[in-house]
Amino acid sequence: MMEFYRGKTLSNIMYAKQDGNTHWTSGTTPVDDAWASKFHNWTMLWDQKRVSRSVDEQPWTTFNVSDRDEAGEGKKGERER
């Protein structure tokens, strides 16, 4: 899920841990009023290996499925724009 509010964007990925509990991986990017006043194309693409998110065809964040450990906890591998 990707959303904009209060001068920043918020990008989340939620996945289930092995015990069935959920885990959130999130990232924020600050934006100014000029950016917020325009229309933007938000895209999320995923496959078995990764989830990639972009805005206006510019990559913002990537979550690699292999970056989560055995217990389902995300490792520090998500990149922020």
Rosetta blueprint (number, residue, H / E / L):
1 M L
2 M E
3 E E
4 F E
5 Y E
6 R L
7 G L
8 K E
9 T E
10 L E
11 S E
12 N E
13 I E
14 M E
15 Y E
16 A E
17 K L
18 Q L
19 D L
20 G L
21 N L
22 T E
23 H E
24 W E
25 T E
26 S E
27 G E
28 T E
29 T E
30 P E
31 V L
32 D L
33 D H
34 A H
35 W H
36 A H
37 S L
38 K L
39 F L
40 H L
41 N L
42 W E
43 T E
44 M E
45 L E
46 W E
47 D L
48 Q L
49 K L
50 R E
51 V E
52 S E
53 R E
54 S E
55 V E
56 D L
57 E L
58 Q E
59 P E
60 W E
61 T E
62 T E
63 F E
64 N E
65 V H
66 S H
67 D H
68 R E
69 D L
70 E L
71 A L
72 G L
73 E L
74 G E
75 K L
76 K L
77 G L
78 E L
79 R E
80 E L
81 R L
